[in-house]
Structure formats: C-alpha cells, structure tokens
Amino acid sequence: MKGMRHDPAAPVRLDDADHRPFHPRRRLHPLTLLLEVALALTPVGLLAGGAAWGEWEVAEFQRMVGFVPAGIRTAAHLPAPLADYTAPGVGPVAGYLLSATLGVALVFGVLRLVRRRG
C-alpha cells in the first residue's frame, strides 16, 4: 500500500510499485529542494564580505538608491529576534547557523499551513 512503512526484514517485490518500501524523499517538491540547498549553502555567507543583499542599513540604502522609502525607515527601528544573526550563549558561527535553521523551519511551517488550507 502506498504511504505505509515497509518491514525491513520482509522481501521487497521490485516489480510491483505498490509494494515498494516507503521512502519520504521519493517525491521531493521543487521548493523543498530549493530550501534545502539554501540551508546547505548558508555557511558560504560567513565567507562573504559586506552587507548581505536586502540587509542594508538606512544610510547605506540612502547612498545606494538615493532615497529611503517610509516603510524601510519605519521598519529599521523594529527589534529583530536574532539581531546580527547572534543568539545569547552561542558563538557567532553557531548563531548564524541557528538563524538559518530557524528561518528555514519558519518557511517550511508557513508552507505546510498554506498547503493544508489549500
């Protein structure tokens, strides 16, 4: 039966698709693959210099574009849950990876909710 767990000790019939062992990655959604690749590439950001794309300070945005939209000026004062990708009690690399993992988990959670409602 599709979606059922397979007993590893039982023989596998390879000629019948309904009797193949369950494998959670048999159907990998393209967005899932994209997010997994992004998570795997997260440590590369530690090697990059300068500001990450979209993470500019208000003054830097002003210099690059020539103006600062009101929404960006207002949002600049909102507190960040893990400001500068740091977390209390962990080093900078662990904080960076923790931020990436939490961000990906949040995206997966939102996508899962959307998928269930749709």
N, C-alpha and C positions, 0 to 999 in steps of 0.2 A: 504494500500500500504506500502511496506517496506521502511523504512527510513523517513517516513512522521511523523510529530508531531501529537499527539493524543489530542483531546479536552478533558480535564479532566471532563467536565460535561457530555460528551456523554457516553452511556453504552459501556462496553467492552465485546466483544464476545471472550470468552476464548477457544472456540472450533475451531477457525479459526486463524492459525498462522499469516496470512497476516493482521489481524485486531488487533493484539496486540499493545499496546501503544509503542511508540519509547522509547527505553532506551539506552543511549550512552554506557553503560557498558555491554550490552548483550554479546558482543564478545570482550573479553579482550585478547589482544595479549600477549603471554608469556613474551616478552621483556618489554612491558609496565608494566606488573605486577612486574617484577624484578626491574625496575627502581623506581616504586612507593614504593616497600618495602625498597629499598636502601635509598630513601629520608626519609621514616619514621624512619629508623634506624640511620640516621645521628647524632642525638643528643647523641647517645651512644659513638661516637668518642670523645665527650667532657670529658667523664669519663676515657678514656684510657690514660695511661702514655707512655712516649717515643714518638719516631717518628712514623708516620703512614707509612704503607707499601708503598714503592716506593717514599717516600718523604725525602730521606736521603741527608744530606749534602755531598759534595765531600769527605771530610775527613772521614766521617762515612762510606761511600761506600768503600773507600780505606781500612779501617780497617776490614770491613766485608768480602770483596771479595778478597782483596789483590792487586787490580789494579783498575784504573779508565779509562773506555773507552773514547776515544777522544770526542765522541758525548755528553757524560754526562758532561765532563769537559767544553765543549763549551756552552752547554745549561744552565749550572749553572749560567752564567752571564746574561741570558735574564731576562728582567723585567717581573714580574708576575702582572696580572691585580688586583688581590686581595691578595697581599703578606701576608703570615701568616694568611690567612682567615680573614683579617680585612678590614673594609671599613671606610672611613672618616665619622665621625659624628655618628657612631653607636658603641655600646659596643661589647665586644668580642663574646658573645653568639649570638647576632643578626648578627654580621659579619660572623660567622661560618655558621649560617642557611642561610644567604643571599648567601654565596658562594655555598652552596649545592644546593639551589634552582636555581641559575643561571647555575650551571653545569648541572643539570638535564634538564633545559629548553634548553640548548645548545645541549645536546644529542638528546632530542626529536625533536628539529628543524632540525638537520642534518638527523636524521632517516626519518623525514617527507619529506625532499627534496629528499633523496635517493629513497624513496618509490614512489614519484611522477614521477621520471625519469625512474623508472624500470617498 
